[in-house]
Amino acid sequence: FDPSSLTAETGIEYDEVQLAAIRQAVTSKVMVLTGGPGTGKTTTTQGIIAALKKAGLRVLLAAPTGRAAKRMSEATGMEAKTIHRLLEVDFANPTSLQFKRNEKNPLTADAVIVDETSMVDIPLMRSLICALKMNCRLILVGDSDQLPSVGPGNVLGDLIASEMLPVVRLNEIFRQSMQSLIVT
């Protein structure tokens, strides 16, 4: 992992914590990238995508809502889908939510990056994990201080609290001034 080539490739200067997050994403099977508004989660995600692609990995992007997926697409220049669309909802069974992508028909990806993970509930996260190949990386991005999902569980908060997987927390504010109401 060469930070100087990454900066040359993306045109973005990363701070030490962002570089640590990118390194973690390249070396871990699962990781969490968290931080409040304006701390550089999107910028860091761009670096993670560039590093994973440079390593020859096929990266898929997803988010729990259409709006979040659209923002992710605009920010990264790559297609991002809702998790439901990524997993290909199976409408054949109207009584329960099932997906065509599952353990028998996994996603064709080497890495999946999920943004706005605080909005993902337990059943959807389970479906996503079941649809990953054994060697697929999973990078979960989100603000752990946001409200949890409407559905059951507090997936992002509980994963962070478990201390069972690597978590990189971005703290420095980049987007807004320090006096901005969103920051305070």
Buried (B, 14 or more C-beta within 10 A) or exposed (E): EEBEEBBEBBEBEBBEBBBBBBBBBBEBBBBBBBBBBBBBBBBBBBBBBBBBBBEEBEBBBBBBBEEBBEBBBEBBEBEBBBBBEBBBBEEEEEEEBBBEBBEEEBBEBBBBBBBBBBBBBBEBBEBBEBBBEEEBBBBBBBBBEBEBBEBEBBBBBEBBEEEEBBBBBBEEBBBBEEEEEEBE
